[in-house]
Amino acid sequence: MGKVQGKYLFVFIISSFIINSCKKENNIRTEIESNKLSISNLEKNNMNKVLKKQLEGGASFEYPYEYSEEDLDATIPILREILKKNDYKIIDSNLFREKIKQFFARVIDPNSNTEYLFVNFFENCNKNLNFKRNNPDNNGLFISKNEFFITNFYALPEIIDYQKELPNYNQIEENPIRVKDEVEGIEIEISRWKEIKDLASKRDRNIKLTIERNKYLFNDNNESLVWLQKNDTYFLESLVKIFGYVKDKQLLEFVFNNQKFINNSNLEDISSLLWHKTCDGKLVFHKETLELINNKPNKKEYFNFLNNEYLRFIDTCELPISQKAEIIANILNFIALNTNDYDSFYNMGFFAQNFDGGRKIQGKYSKEFINHNFYNLKDFKKQWEDAKVDGDGVAYPGNFE
C-alpha cells in the first residue's frame, strides 16, 4: 500500500471479529458481523505498536506486562467503530455528561485535558486514574470523555482476532516467552495470548458487554437492558448498590428481586438498596425502593422486617445520629402512610418507647426529627407525636386520643 499523505483517513479492514452463530435471542444480536473499521493512520500505527508489545509481554497474570494509558488509547478507535457498526448512537456532549453524573456520580470537567475518567467499583469515591489493569484490586471501567462511551480496559487480543486479521504478528508468538522469577531466582515460561483458552468466546463477550452497556446507558435501549439482565448482573447491581442509581424502575426491580431482602443476615447489603452516601458524606434515601416494596402482594412481610430487624440495625450502626434519624424517619413514615392495619402503628410506638425514651423523654430521635422539621414528610409529625404518647399501646389508625 502506498504511503498516505497529510491527514486523510484510510480504511483499515478488520473482518470477522468473532466467528459466531447467527441465531438470535429475543431479537438481540448474538453475532458481530464483518466490519470495516475506519481509523486514522496515527491510530493504526499506535495499535500496531501496542499489539507488538502486548504479544511480546505475554498474557500471564502473575508476571504481567506493564499496561499504561497508551494501551487503553489503542483500544478506543476500535471500540468506537464497533459501537457505530452496531447501532450505537453518539449523544450530545452535554447529555453524555449528564448521564455520567446520573449513573456514576462523576462530573466531567469540559475544561480538563484528561482523556478518561476511571470509575472504581471497589472505592467509588477514589477518582484516581489507574491503568494497572492486572492489579486484582483494580476493578472498574473507563469513561472516554471525547468518544462518549464507557469500556473496560482490554488488551488488544481481547477485542481483535489478531491471528487472523494481522497474520504478520503471529511470528512474535512462535517462541516461548521466558522471564526470571525474582523470588525463586529461576527462569520460567509464561503464557502467550494464543494459548489462552476460549479467547475467541471471551472476545465475543467483551465486545457484547461494551455494546450493550453503552446502548442501555446512553441510548435508553430496553433490549440491551434485557441482555444485561441475563449476562451482566454484576454491572447492573453495581449501578444500584454502589452508585445509588435507582431512577430506572425496571432496573431497580431486577436488582431488588435478585437480592435476598427479608431475613438477610447481611443488613449492610440491604442498606445499599435503601440509601447511599455521596462522596461528600451526604445521605440520599431511596424512597423508590420503598415504593417498589409497597406494590408487592406481601408488602406487610417486608414492612415488618424493616420495622423489627432493620431499624434495630440502624440504631446500633456507626452512622451519625443525624443520618440514622433520617433513615428511620423515612421508613417509619412510609410504612405508616401505606399500611391500614394496626401493626405499623404498633411498631412506630414500639420504636418510640424502646429507642427514644418513651412518652416522658424527648429522646435522641425526637430531637433530630424536631430539628429537621420532621424532614417535611407527610403526616410524620402527628404520627410520631401520637406514637410517643401511646408507645407500643398506640391506638388503631383514626382513633388517636
Buried (B, 14 or more C-beta within 10 A) or exposed (E): EEEEEEEEEEEBEBEEBBEBEEEEEEEBBBBBEEBEBBBBBEBBEBBBEBBBBBBEBBBBEEBBBEBEBEBBBBBBBBBBBBBBBBEBEBBEEEEBBEBBEBBBBBEBEEEEEEBBBBBBBEEBEEBEEBBEBBEEEBBBBBBBBEBBBBBBBBBBBBBBBBBBBBEEBEEBBEEEBEBEEEEEEEEEEBBBBBEBEEBBEBBBBBBBBBBBBBBBBBBEBEBBBBBBBEBBEEBBBBBBBBBBBBEBEEBBBBBBEEBEBEEBEEBEEBBBBBBBBEEEEEBEBBBBBBBBBBEBEEBBBBBBBBBEBBBBEBBEEEBEEEBBBBBBBBBBBBBBBBBEEEBBBBBBBBBBBEBBBBBEEEBBBBEBBEEBEBBEBEEBBEBBBBBBBBBBEBBEBEEBE
